Amino acid sequence: MVHQDQGKLVQVVAADVGLVAPPSRYVLSEENRPTTVDQQAKLVIPIVDVSRLAMPDDVEEAAKLRSALQSWGLFVVTGHGMSKEFLDEILEATRKFFHLPLEEKRKCGNMIDGVKFQNEGYGIDRIDSDEQILDWCDRLWLQLQPEDERRLQFWPQNLRDLLHEYTLESGRVTMDVLKAMAKLLNQEEGFFINMVGERFKSYSRFTYYPPCPCPDLVNGLKPHTDNSVITLLLMDKDIGGLQVLKDGHWVDVPVLGNDLLVVVGEGMELAMQSSRHHGTVW
């Protein structure tokens, strides 16, 4: 059986006209609320032009990537080849999905017959206990790859073609980054690609954060590390809010416009450790 609050969508909670504060299930204890953000550090988040990484003589861009991996574990990526119009279309399609009538969205729901939770689909993240503090967000979570494992019954109709194209384009960017990282470690460019294999799994998460009457009391999405190899993040072009922990301080990630954010996950950290066992170090 699932928790009794598993089907309670944040967008519905936030729509209550009488809501003056978030319900207690979402409120963080005082000691767990975000600390003061370092407003200056956001200016130095590294930027890497992925289109230049494949150029064998571009040592400057390779050096930027090396520095980003050593000091941040993430970087802004330019030169990814996806047009502004295409990325805008994806963002607009996701907004339209989250503003569909509830009955339409629940056709993609992650609850089966109201009694079983599954990760894939529309809803909220899994609730495991009464004491768990819930995130102030709803999400749509989909498996993208391998293509023959897609469960299209959870894919909104207005997103299917766009998401298929984005899967191909973002996969190309990911492969370019993995090749460049392998070369930095003096490995063959296919070193990390071979590690993940031809049938690697990739996923997409679309997250919606409804307006909150007291946003300083809640987490939109709780602090976490990504267990992926690499995460490509397409952010809202008008609203910020993403923060990363750097040297003990929370740092605002600026609104990126047409650029993407690449985050190195725990899977890649393990892979890089494996490369060191082959005799290569940073």
Buried (B, 14 or more C-beta within 10 A) or exposed (E): EBBEEBBBBBBEBBEEEEBEEBBEBBBBEEEEEEEEEBEEBBEEBBBBBBBBBEEEEBEEBBEBBBEBBEEBBBBBBBBBEBEEEBBEBBBEBBEEBBEBEEEEBBEBBBBEEEEEBBEBBBBBBEBEEEEBBBBBBBBBBBBBBEEEEBEEEBBBEBBEEBBBBBBEBBBBBBBBBBBBBBBBBEBEBEBBBEBBEEEBEBEBEBBBBBEBEEEEBBBBBBEEEBEBBBBBBBBBBEEEEBBBEBEEBBBBBBBBEBBBBBBBBEBBEEBBEEBEEEEBEE
